[in-house]
């Protein structure tokens, strides 16, 4: 969890404890009152994970398949492509 996420969690807990109003927390976080209410509702269900992005840890939809990546690297290492601009640095790429 990043420091920003910990700060958000702190502000939301203050609202939950009644120390701050939703409007004050929204102003501090730079979001709308309505978003604070949504986060508080999700906080009741999901706990502290409410401040972390839900897609964290999942693979990107734009990720290139390993087979495709290996095939492209193999083609670029072909001597016919020697002047393409990559040279030996491709062979070192994991």
N, C-alpha and C positions, 0 to 999 in steps of 0.2 A: 504494500500500500504506500503510495507516495505521500509526501508531506501535505500537498494540496488536498488529497482525499482525507487525510487525518483532520485537517482544518475544517473541511466540510462536515465531517462526522461530529466534530466538537460543536459546531454551530447548531446542527440538527438536534443534538442531545440537549443543548441549552433550551431550545424551543420545547422539546419534549418534557423537560423538567419544569417549564414555566418561568424560567429566568428571562427569556426573551420572547418577543412576539414573532409571529411568522413574518410579518412585514420587516422587522428589524433584521432578521436572519436573511431574508431575501435581498435586502439592500447590501448586507455584508458580503453575500455570496455572488452578487451581481446577476441574480435570476429573479423571476417573477414570484409573487406570493403563491400563485397557483402551483408552480413547480415545487415550491417548498412543501405544500400540502401533499402533492403526489409522492415526494420523497419520504415524507413522514409515514404515509400509508404503506409504502413499500418497505419502510424500515420496520414496521410492525410484523411484516411477513418474512422478510429476508434478513433482518438483523443488520449488522454493520456492513455487509456486502453491498448495501444500497448505493454507496458512493463509488464503488468500482464499476468500470465499464463491463457490461454483461458479456461482451464478446472476447474479453481478455482470455488469452490462452488458447483460442481456437485458431485454426489455420485460415489464412486469407483466402477469399474467393478468387483473387487474382494470382494465386500461386501457380507456377508452371510445374507440370508433372515431372518427376525425376527422369523418366524415360525420355521425354522431349528435351530436357536440359542436357542430358548426356549425349543425345544424338546431335544437337546443335554444336556442342563443344567439340565433338568428334569431327564434324564438318569443318569447323573453323580452324582446327589444327591441321587440316589437309594442306599440303604444300601449295595447291592452287590458290589458296586464300592467304598466302604469306603477307600480302600487302594490305590486308583488311584493317590492320591497326592494332590487333590484339597481341600477336606474337606469343612468346613463351609464358606470359603472365596467365593465360587461360589454364595451362596445365597445372598451375599451383592453386587454382580455385577449388575449394572443397565441394 
